[in-house]
């Protein structure tokens, strides 16, 4: 059985606090405290919706 894992990174210098990643993530990866951060990266399915909606390009998803 093959499992895919994803590294969820939020560049705190780029994050503008729009909370779009929180709103659109289907598996509740992100929390917010001034800026977004990946509170539950183990939930990530690799759909990259957060990357697509992040206007400041702060969210980076990498398959590991």
C-alpha positions in Angstrom: 0.0 0.0 0.0 1.4 3.4 -1.0 0.7 6.4 1.2 1.2 10.0 0.0 2.3 12.6 2.5 2.4 16.3 2.0 4.5 19.0 3.5 2.3 22.1 4.2 4.3 25.3 4.4 3.0 28.8 5.0 5.6 31.6 4.4 4.8 33.9 7.3 6.5 36.8 5.6 4.2 36.5 2.5 1.0 35.6 4.3 -1.4 38.7 4.3 -3.9 37.2 6.7 -6.8 36.9 4.2 -7.9 33.5 5.6 -8.8 32.1 2.2 -6.9 28.9 2.9 -8.9 28.3 6.0 -12.2 28.9 4.2 -11.5 26.6 1.2 -9.4 23.7 2.7 -11.7 20.7 2.6 -9.9 18.9 5.4 -9.3 21.6 8.0 -5.5 21.8 7.7 -5.2 25.5 8.7 -5.7 27.6 11.8 -5.3 31.3 12.2 -3.5 33.5 14.7 -2.7 36.8 13.0 -1.5 34.7 10.0 -2.4 31.2 8.8 -0.4 28.2 9.9 -0.8 24.5 9.2 -2.2 23.2 12.5 -3.2 19.8 11.1 -0.8 19.0 8.2 -1.5 15.3 8.5 -5.0 16.0 7.1 -3.6 17.3 3.8 -4.9 15.4 0.7 -2.6 17.3 -1.7 -5.5 19.0 -3.6 -3.6 22.3 -3.6 -6.8 24.3 -3.3 -5.1 26.4 -0.6 -2.2 27.2 -3.1 -4.8 28.2 -5.7 -6.7 30.6 -3.5 -3.7 32.2 -1.8 -3.3 35.6 -3.5 0.0 36.3 -1.8 1.4 32.8 -2.8 2.4 32.1 0.8 1.1 28.5 0.8 3.3 25.8 -0.6 2.3 22.1 -0.8 5.0 19.6 -1.5 4.6 15.8 -1.8 7.1 13.9 0.2 
